[in-house]
Amino acid sequence: MALPMALTAAAGPAFGALGGKFGLFKNMSPLMANALKQTALGYGTAALSGSRRPAQAAMAAGLTSIPFSYLSAANAAKAFNAANAGTATQEVLRPQSVMKNIPFDQVDVDQGFFMPSQTPTTVMAPTTVPYTAPTVTAQDILFGRTPQAAMMGPSSLDQYVGNQADAMPGFTRTLNPNATSAADQFIFSKEVPGTALEMPTADIFSKPVLDEAGMPTGRFETNFLPTAVSQAAGLYAGRDTPEEEFEAAKRRRRKELAFLYGVDESLIGGEMDNPFYQGAFMNTGGIASLDMEMGGDVSGPGGPKDDMIDAKLSDGEFVMTAKAVENFGNGSRMEGAKRMYKMMNKLDPESEKMGER
């Protein structure tokens, strides 16, 4: 587990750098990105640890990361909704009716010919309207869904006054009901969109650092728990079966015993078998006798290569396999033994004769 833990400390920045440079995880949902990162770590860890099933380990590591991704997304959604709770306001242009003074010559007014009057006029005036930030769910964050209302925050109104000659692309020109001269005859207004809201993510490689009041400080630290659990699950899934573990243990022990006795591994039959006293050499050929001085064939329990018969040999004696005896007799073990006796008696006249058994 030391390897994946060490990789976790650098996994977040490393994956982030790769994603920023190559777009590896740029357009991928946090759920899939986290699973693929843990899958890659799981495969590498299993392969380096000598697992026979690195692919199976990688799959288990990726699947185990899903609950941690959901918990991270749920916490992120909770923090986002809390930070954007309540109703904000934004200014927009709305039609509004105002009373505009009708200008008259002051001399005529003073002489009583006309009376000052007002007439209703519709203008585009700034209006404050409520704005409610969207509520996101853990599923929105997990699958990378951004609500339409979360694309940007409250907008504002850009406005100035000008005359007939002014022309500003994108601005709406309306009469200024409070104009005092030709210089401020018109109002030029434009709604300025708000800044885009930053959507949270479900990163399982790091976690926010909280202050004493439990509020985020803006700093992050490495989160080892998701990787530790995911990689432990991967190593468990890629482990050897009991049968494979037993065979591996036997191979190790066979090497140890072969080194201890100074013989080839193929001569080690079992933990309690000394190859020099339990007949391990016999299954590679020779003629053996229960009578060390005379020689001859061996009869007893077990098969042709089981080496279940205890035998003590003298220096220079040679053992033949049961198959060799049978083949020497053209398929007959007895005939083969007779021929071998004849060959042995010819080469060693003092050896045991067939009729003496």
VOGU-3710 file (C-alpha; in Angstrom, 3 decimals, decimal comma):
1> malpmaltaa> 0,000/0,000/0,000  2,998/2,337/0,329  3,218/2,743/-3,447  -0,350/3,962/-4,084  -0,154/6,201/-1,018  2,984/7,833/-2,368  1,407/8,222/-5,785  -1,690/9,818/-4,264  0,302/12,811/-3,025  1,319/13,585/-6,603
11> agpafgalgg> -1,718/12,143/-8,393  -3,892/15,257/-8,129  -1,352/17,735/-9,535  -0,094/15,199/-12,069  -3,529/14,358/-13,429  -4,438/18,050/-13,391  -1,361/18,950/-15,425  -2,046/16,185/-17,931  -5,663/17,206/-18,233  -4,776/20,859/-18,757
21> kfglfknmsp> -2,137/20,080/-21,379  -3,704/17,233/-23,307  -7,381/17,624/-22,424  -7,330/14,129/-20,948  -10,060/14,757/-18,389  -11,169/18,226/-19,515  -14,529/17,265/-20,985  -15,089/14,234/-18,768  -17,557/14,055/-15,906  -15,964/13,972/-12,417
31> lmanalkqta> -17,437/10,517/-11,820  -15,719/9,018/-14,850  -12,506/10,996/-14,324  -12,105/9,778/-10,738  -12,845/6,177/-11,733  -10,315/6,229/-14,576  -7,622/7,763/-12,359  -8,111/5,085/-9,703  -8,237/2,416/-12,425  -4,874/3,562/-13,763
41> lgygtaalsg> -3,371/3,590/-10,265  -4,870/0,155/-9,533  -3,428/-1,413/-12,680  0,018/0,034/-12,054  0,039/-0,999/-8,403  -1,095/-4,556/-9,199  1,417/-4,949/-12,020  4,313/-3,685/-9,894  3,325/-5,945/-6,998  3,428/-9,026/-9,253
51> srrpaqaama> -0,327/-9,675/-9,371  -1,530/-12,256/-11,893  -4,714/-10,225/-12,510  -3,848/-6,505/-12,889  -6,902/-5,832/-15,066  -9,220/-7,290/-12,420  -7,484/-5,225/-9,752  -7,824/-2,069/-11,853  -11,562/-2,622/-12,344  -12,130/-3,136/-8,619
61> agltsipfsy> -10,176/0,038/-7,780  -12,202/2,086/-10,261  -15,557/0,793/-9,054  -14,635/1,330/-5,403  -13,967/5,023/-6,112  -17,606/5,668/-7,091  -18,997/6,024/-3,522  -16,202/8,462/-2,674  -17,005/10,485/-5,801  -20,633/10,684/-4,741
71> lsaanaakaf> -19,731/11,799/-1,200  -17,406/14,454/-2,605  -20,103/15,661/-5,013  -22,720/15,783/-2,236  -20,454/17,879/-0,014  -19,574/20,173/-2,909  -23,251/20,670/-3,822  -24,113/21,422/-0,194  -21,360/24,046/0,037  -22,342/25,628/-3,288
81> naanagtatq> -26,017/25,888/-2,393  -25,176/27,333/1,034  -22,880/29,961/-0,478  -25,543/31,016/-3,000  -28,556/30,783/-0,692  -31,037/33,661/-0,547  -32,213/36,054/-3,241  -29,925/38,560/-4,893  -31,014/41,447/-7,119  -30,109/42,522/-10,600
91> evlrpqsvmk> -30,918/45,611/-12,641  -32,536/45,260/-16,047  -34,240/47,632/-18,497  -38,025/47,560/-18,363  -40,629/49,787/-20,032  -41,777/52,453/-17,586  -44,260/55,296/-17,949  -43,073/58,743/-16,794  -44,558/62,215/-17,001  -42,672/64,527/-19,358
101> nipfdqvdvd> -43,037/68,323/-19,148  -44,264/70,040/-22,332  -42,077/73,101/-22,853  -43,810/76,453/-23,409  -42,562/79,971/-23,868  -42,399/81,519/-20,423  -43,778/84,895/-21,705  -46,911/83,178/-22,998  -47,282/81,389/-19,694  -46,856/84,612/-17,763
111> qgffmpsqtp> -49,527/86,314/-19,906  -51,930/83,434/-19,301  -52,172/82,159/-22,821  -50,946/78,652/-21,942  -50,641/76,717/-18,750  -47,729/74,361/-18,032  -48,763/70,741/-18,576  -47,331/67,230/-18,601  -47,915/64,232/-20,853  -47,194/60,549/-20,102
121> ttvmapttvp> -44,205/59,122/-21,967  -42,895/55,511/-22,009  -39,150/55,092/-21,570  -36,812/52,167/-20,876  -35,876/52,633/-17,250  -33,660/50,525/-14,962  -35,645/48,185/-12,771  -34,443/46,037/-9,902  -35,660/42,440/-10,144  -34,963/39,493/-7,838
131> ytaptvtaqd> -32,381/36,873/-8,788  -32,225/33,421/-7,203  -29,087/31,320/-7,677  -29,743/27,792/-8,975  -29,714/24,762/-6,683  -27,393/21,991/-7,829  -27,518/18,334/-6,799  -24,812/15,760/-6,302  -25,857/14,147/-9,590  -25,370/17,461/-11,428
141> ilfgrtpqaa> -21,785/17,630/-10,183  -21,042/13,914/-10,692  -22,119/13,953/-14,332  -20,829/17,448/-15,107  -24,255/18,983/-15,699  -24,442/22,773/-15,342  -27,952/24,237/-14,880  -28,770/26,945/-17,419  -29,447/29,429/-14,626  -25,968/28,825/-13,275
151> mmgpssldqy> -24,212/29,951/-16,406  -23,881/33,449/-14,979  -24,792/35,449/-11,919  -26,749/38,723/-11,521  -26,377/41,251/-14,314  -25,987/45,016/-14,016  -27,008/48,108/-15,987  -24,490/50,279/-17,840  -26,034/53,679/-18,479  -25,053/57,220/-19,477
161> vgnqadampg> -26,691/60,321/-21,009  -25,863/61,902/-24,338  -27,123/63,918/-27,252  -28,537/63,200/-30,693  -25,098/62,728/-32,246  -23,995/60,004/-29,848  -24,157/56,422/-31,151  -23,036/53,424/-29,080  -23,348/49,916/-30,565  -25,252/47,607/-28,277
171> ftrtlnpnat> -26,822/50,423/-26,244  -30,531/51,289/-26,246  -31,304/55,002/-26,683  -34,341/56,456/-24,915  -35,479/60,001/-24,165  -34,235/61,422/-20,921  -37,272/62,727/-19,001  -35,008/64,771/-16,775  -32,984/66,406/-19,551  -31,993/70,007/-18,953
181> saadqfifsk> -30,112/70,551/-22,195  -29,427/69,012/-25,581  -26,314/67,382/-24,129  -28,357/65,043/-21,935  -31,368/64,655/-24,204  -31,089/60,841/-24,390  -30,320/57,956/-22,056  -28,060/55,216/-23,452  -28,478/51,938/-21,558  -27,153/48,382/-21,870
191> evpgtalemp> -27,601/45,354/-19,650  -24,222/43,877/-18,685  -24,303/40,118/-18,037  -23,009/38,894/-14,725  -19,937/36,734/-14,329  -20,268/32,983/-14,784  -20,784/31,024/-11,575  -17,971/28,579/-10,875  -19,420/25,112/-10,593  -17,900/22,812/-7,953
201> tadifskpvl> -16,255/19,505/-8,760  -16,079/16,090/-7,107  -12,318/15,726/-6,682  -11,443/12,769/-4,422  -7,685/13,391/-4,400  -7,902/16,553/-2,301  -10,195/18,070/0,303  -10,784/21,673/1,437  -9,150/22,928/4,605  -11,774/24,294/7,028
211> deagmptgrf> -11,341/26,954/9,667  -12,400/26,693/13,308  -15,954/27,625/12,374  -16,121/24,866/9,776  -15,964/27,258/6,799  -13,694/26,636/3,766  -10,434/28,576/3,839  -9,747/28,257/0,111  -6,815/25,931/0,726  -6,728/22,198/-0,053
221> etnflptavs> -4,807/19,214/1,273  -4,241/15,687/-0,071  -7,008/13,218/0,708  -5,491/9,749/1,158  -8,585/7,799/2,267  -10,332/7,277/-1,129  -7,127/6,082/-2,764  -6,221/3,867/0,188  -9,591/2,097/0,126  -9,763/1,866/-3,687
231> qaaglyagrd> -6,256/0,452/-4,020  -6,805/-1,978/-1,138  -9,887/-3,258/-2,948  -7,846/-3,564/-6,149  -5,070/-5,534/-4,452  -7,648/-7,818/-2,826  -9,411/-8,447/-6,158  -6,112/-9,201/-7,902  -4,793/-11,538/-5,223  -3,849/-15,175/-5,875
241> tpeeefeaak> -6,372/-17,928/-5,235  -5,693/-20,291/-2,273  -4,557/-22,943/-4,730  -2,096/-20,543/-6,364  -0,798/-19,415/-2,983  -0,250/-23,054/-1,969  1,600/-23,837/-5,195  3,750/-20,738/-4,764  4,568/-21,769/-1,198  5,540/-25,247/-2,392
251> rrrrkelafl> 7,784/-23,810/-5,084  9,541/-21,597/-2,543  9,962/-24,472/-0,113  11,215/-26,778/-2,858  13,907/-24,255/-3,729  14,919/-24,028/-0,082  15,144/-27,818/0,344  17,003/-28,225/-2,944  19,549/-25,688/-1,746  19,735/-27,395/1,649
261> ygvdesligg> 20,444/-30,857/0,192  22,474/-29,592/-2,752  20,315/-31,330/-5,358  18,093/-30,338/-8,258  14,574/-29,144/-7,432  13,047/-32,030/-9,387  14,461/-34,435/-6,778  12,456/-32,906/-3,922  9,288/-34,898/-3,397  7,988/-33,463/-0,127
271> emdnpfyqga> 8,827/-31,563/3,041  9,786/-34,700/5,030  11,502/-36,552/2,169  15,280/-36,678/2,069  16,117/-37,370/-1,585  19,118/-39,479/-0,562  17,023/-41,846/1,591  13,506/-41,752/0,148  14,267/-42,845/-3,391  13,884/-39,509/-5,131
281> fmntggiasl> 16,731/-40,420/-7,449  14,994/-43,594/-8,640  12,380/-41,922/-10,807  15,136/-40,853/-13,185  16,293/-44,381/-13,900  18,535/-47,292/-12,619  18,362/-50,831/-11,156  17,656/-50,969/-7,442  17,563/-53,821/-4,968  16,349/-54,134/-1,439
291> dmemggdvsg> 19,500/-56,188/-0,996  22,289/-53,667/-1,376  24,869/-56,389/-2,067  23,039/-58,359/-4,760  20,924/-56,023/-6,910  17,709/-56,809/-8,744  14,207/-55,479/-9,402  12,061/-53,709/-6,791  8,461/-54,611/-5,984  6,186/-52,717/-3,643
301> pggpkddmid> 3,443/-50,100/-3,261  2,913/-47,089/-5,509  3,253/-46,475/-9,212  6,288/-46,431/-11,530  7,360/-42,939/-10,366  5,798/-42,541/-6,907  9,004/-43,464/-5,018  7,077/-44,921/-2,096  9,531/-47,798/-1,486  12,446/-47,072/0,806
311> aklsdgefvm> 15,762/-48,117/-0,729  19,363/-47,751/0,258  21,862/-48,006/-2,563  25,553/-48,630/-2,712  28,049/-46,376/-4,328  28,096/-46,864/-8,085  24,750/-48,678/-8,397  22,375/-47,471/-11,087  18,559/-47,411/-11,124  16,348/-48,099/-14,158
321> takavenfgn> 12,795/-46,827/-14,461  9,873/-49,264/-14,534  9,054/-48,103/-18,058  12,563/-48,915/-19,216  12,247/-52,451/-17,745  8,908/-52,923/-19,475  10,205/-51,623/-22,805  13,251/-53,904/-22,535  10,844/-56,838/-22,335  8,776/-55,627/-25,317
331> gsrmegakrm> 5,920/-54,637/-23,037  6,408/-57,337/-20,388  7,830/-56,208/-17,095  8,777/-59,749/-16,140  10,497/-60,410/-19,449  12,342/-57,148/-19,148  13,518/-58,039/-15,652  14,795/-61,416/-16,913  16,783/-59,763/-19,687  18,204/-57,195/-17,292
341> ykmmnkldpe> 19,205/-59,993/-14,895  21,029/-61,722/-17,743  22,781/-58,466/-18,680  23,712/-57,819/-15,015  24,930/-61,427/-14,474  27,048/-61,194/-17,596  28,619/-57,931/-16,519  28,874/-58,995/-12,838  29,086/-62,802/-12,446  28,856/-62,457/-8,666
351> sekmger> 25,472/-60,669/-8,804  22,194/-62,295/-7,792  20,739/-64,771/-10,288  17,116/-64,754/-11,369  16,480/-68,142/-9,848  17,784/-67,074/-6,459  14,815/-64,763/-5,815
//
